[in-house]
């Protein structure tokens, strides 16, 4: 992807708005936690820079993968229907088998998956440019990059910068500044 562009900078305002809304309190009449997690996942993906060699061809889609909670896969599919990211068509896939199919995505959301199952997949994709986002309490320690955290009825996130850099990914500074915790 590009390292800097004014179009990307202009989009940062929209991105920050999405993240700030996502980190506000969850009201009973507002979005569900599933919807907030899906929206935050999309916003974080948009702030990441991937290596130029990530895509096999110029027309290849950008693929979101979801392991675990099928509800989030459904919400992501609805939110991204007909949309694109980085000028690429978006594709959402549910990942049920461990590592093999996980390597076919660009961003992988672990929803309700932690422990040994998460560790197996994270170990396999750890050095590959695949953004890993999860909601397990030990997600960053298992090798994940961005951990979603529900705190005081708010959705926040933690970042493991070392895991991002090992995969060749870069998270925008505007998003890093909003993280609850950044592990170096």
Secondary structure as UniProt FT lines:
FT   HELIX           6..22
FT   TURN            28..29
FT   HELIX           33..46
FT   STRAND          48..49
FT   HELIX           52..54
FT   TURN            58..59
FT   STRAND          62..68
FT   HELIX           70..80
FT   TURN            81..82
FT   STRAND          84..85
FT   TURN            86..87
FT   STRAND          88..94
FT   HELIX           99..102
FT   TURN            103..104
FT   STRAND          107..111
FT   HELIX           115..125
FT   TURN            126..127
FT   STRAND          131..134
FT   TURN            137..143
FT   STRAND          146..151
FT   TURN            152..153
FT   STRAND          154..160
FT   HELIX           161..166
FT   TURN            167..168
FT   STRAND          170..171
FT   HELIX           173..176
FT   TURN            177..178
FT   STRAND          181..183
//
